[in-house]
């Protein structure tokens, strides 16, 4: 159990050191902060005049108000914990806010440019859509005109076919009438021929009969 507790203690200490090493603090609103070789004011200063706002890497902390830090120069030493802050000083925060503000303004300007470009593209698309709509309407009207022409053509073709059929019917009727007329003409000529023949035959008969009807003169034998 003793070895187990020792191992747990070592792991806890290592974890505490790792957490402490990962932490960063800043020199508070103090003009200059000395870095000492030990955790107390009696130790010598190994790096003087660390300005306010300087980030320091925390390595360890003592119970008497001192913190072991590493400066940007790489110096490891102890500083008074009361002059350390968990957040950057107001000036650094102000500078950071200014930088963020400038970045936001820059991003806003980019967004405005993008918005102007998108608006321009939208207007172009609207104009294109309007042109397409007008063109579509023109094509629709042209299609209706073509449909009307096609319908008229179909009607004309049907009417032409009907006229051709009527013309053919009239021709057939004309041929029938012509044949009937020719038959009647032939029949009329035949009747005339019969009538002429009858008249001639009658004349011949009359010529033969009339002399026979005249009284014959008796021969006077007494003379």
C-alpha positions in Angstrom: 0.0 0.0 0.0 2.9 2.4 0.7 4.4 1.9 -2.8 0.9 2.4 -4.3 0.4 5.6 -2.4 3.8 6.8 -3.4 3.1 6.1 -7.0 -0.2 8.0 -6.8 1.6 10.9 -5.2 4.2 10.9 -7.9 1.6 10.9 -10.6 -0.3 13.6 -8.9 2.8 15.7 -8.6 3.7 15.2 -12.2 0.2 16.1 -13.3 0.3 19.2 -11.1 3.7 20.2 -12.7 2.3 19.6 -16.2 -0.7 21.7 -15.5 1.5 24.4 -14.0 3.8 24.4 -17.0 0.9 24.7 -19.4 -0.4 27.9 -17.7 0.6 31.4 -18.7 0.2 34.6 -16.7 1.0 38.2 -17.4 2.8 40.9 -15.5 0.1 43.1 -14.0 -0.1 46.9 -14.3 3.2 47.3 -12.6 5.9 49.2 -14.4 8.7 46.8 -13.8 8.8 43.4 -12.1 12.1 41.9 -10.9 12.9 38.2 -11.3 14.7 36.7 -8.3 16.7 33.6 -7.9 14.5 32.5 -5.0 11.0 32.7 -3.6 11.6 35.9 -1.5 12.7 39.5 -1.6 16.0 38.5 0.0 17.2 36.6 -3.1 19.1 38.4 -5.7 17.6 39.7 -8.9 18.6 37.7 -12.0 16.5 39.6 -14.5 15.4 43.2 -13.8 12.8 45.5 -15.2 10.3 43.0 -16.8 7.7 45.4 -18.2 4.0 45.1 -17.5 2.1 43.0 -20.0 4.9 40.6 -20.5 3.7 37.0 -20.7 5.4 34.6 -18.3 5.3 30.8 -18.3 4.4 29.4 -14.9 6.7 26.6 -13.7 5.8 26.3 -10.0 4.2 28.2 -7.1 5.1 28.6 -3.4 2.9 29.1 -0.4 4.5 32.4 0.5 3.3 34.4 -2.4 5.9 33.8 -5.1 5.7 32.0 -8.5 8.4 30.3 -10.5 8.2 31.6 -14.1 10.1 31.5 -17.3 10.5 34.9 -19.1 10.5 35.4 -22.8 14.3 35.6 -22.6 14.4 32.1 -21.2 15.3 33.2 -17.6 13.8 31.0 -14.9 13.2 32.8 -11.6 10.7 33.8 -8.9 8.4 36.8 -9.0 5.8 38.1 -6.6 2.5 36.5 -7.3 0.5 39.7 -6.4 1.8 41.4 -9.6 0.7 38.6 -11.8 -2.7 38.5 -13.6 -4.6 35.6 -15.2 -5.5 37.9 -18.1 -3.5 40.4 -20.2 -3.4 43.9 -18.9 -5.9 46.5 -20.0 -3.5 48.1 -22.5 -2.8 44.7 -24.1 -6.5 44.0 -24.0 -7.2 47.4 -25.6 -4.6 46.7 -28.3 -6.0 43.3 -28.9 -9.5 44.8 -29.1 -8.2 47.4 -31.6 -6.6 44.6 -33.7 -9.8 42.6 -33.6 -11.7 45.8 -34.5 -9.5 46.4 -37.4 -9.8 42.8 -38.5 -13.6 43.0 -38.1 -13.6 46.2 -40.2 -11.4 44.5 -42.8 -13.7 41.5 -42.8 -16.7 43.8 -43.0 -15.2 45.6 -46.0 -14.7 42.2 -47.7 -18.2 41.2 -46.9 -19.5 44.5 -48.3 -17.4 43.9 -51.5 -18.8 40.4 -51.7 -22.3 41.7 -51.1 -21.8 44.3 -53.9 -20.5 41.5 -56.2 -23.4 39.2 -55.3 -25.9 42.1 -55.8 -24.3 42.8 -59.2 -24.5 39.2 -60.1 -28.1 39.0 -58.9 -29.1 42.0 -61.0 -27.4 40.5 -64.0 -29.2 37.2 -63.4 -32.5 39.1 -63.0 -31.8 40.9 -66.3 -30.9 37.6 -67.9 -34.1 36.1 -66.5 -36.2 38.9 -67.8 -34.5 38.6 -71.3 -35.2 34.8 -71.2 -38.8 35.4 -70.2 -39.2 37.8 -73.1 -37.5 35.4 -75.4 -39.7 32.6 -74.1 -42.8 34.7 -74.7 -41.6 35.5 -78.3 -41.0 31.8 -78.9 -44.4 30.9 -77.5 -46.0 33.4 -79.9 -44.0 32.1 -82.8 -45.0 28.6 -81.9 -48.7 29.6 -81.8 -48.3 31.3 -85.2 -46.7 28.1 -86.6 -49.5 26.0 -85.1 -52.0 28.3 -86.8 -50.2 28.1 -90.1 -50.0 24.3 -89.7 -53.7 24.2 -88.8 -54.5 26.3 -91.9 -52.3 24.1 -94.0 -54.1 21.0 -92.7 -57.5 22.7 -93.4 -56.3 23.7 -96.9 -55.1 20.2 -97.6 -58.4 18.8 -96.4 -60.3 21.3 -98.4 -58.2 20.7 -101.5 -58.8 17.0 -101.1 -62.5 17.6 -100.8 -62.4 19.8 -103.9 -60.5 17.1 -105.8 -63.1 14.5 -104.8 -65.9 16.8 -105.8 -64.1 17.5 -109.1 -63.7 13.8 -109.8 -67.4 13.3 -109.0 -68.3 16.0 -111.4 -66.1 14.5 -114.0 -67.7 11.1 -113.5 -71.2 12.7 -113.7 -70.1 14.5 -116.8 -68.9 11.3 -118.4 -72.2 9.6 -117.6 -74.1 12.6 -119.0 -71.9 12.6 -122.1 -72.5 8.9 -122.7 -76.2 9.4 -122.2 -76.3 12.3 -124.6 -74.4 10.3 -127.2 -76.9 7.4 -126.7 -79.8 9.8 -127.1 -78.2 11.4 -130.2 -77.6 7.9 -131.7 -81.2 6.9 -130.8 -82.5 10.1 -132.4 -80.6 9.5 -135.6 -81.9 5.9 -135.7 -85.5 7.2 -135.3 -84.9 9.7 -138.1 -83.6 6.9 -140.3 -86.6 4.7 -139.5 -88.9 7.6 -140.3 -87.2 8.3 -143.6 -87.3 4.6 -144.5 -91.0 4.5 -143.6 -91.7 7.6 -145.7 -89.8 6.1 -148.7 -91.6 2.8 -148.3 -94.9 4.6 -148.1 -94.1 6.6 -151.2 -93.2 3.4 -153.1 -96.4 1.7 -151.9 -98.4 4.7 -152.9 -96.7 4.8 -156.3 -97.7 1.2 -156.8 -101.2 1.4 -155.4 -102.4 4.7 -157.0 -102.2 3.4 -160.6 -104.1 0.4 -159.6 -106.9 2.5 -158.2 -107.5 4.4 -161.5 -110.4 3.0 -163.6 -109.4 1.1 -166.7 -110.8 2.3 -170.0 -112.7 -0.4 -171.8 -111.8 -1.1 -175.4 -114.5 -0.2 -177.7 -115.1 -3.4 -179.7 -118.0 -1.9 -181.7 -115.9 0.4 -183.5 
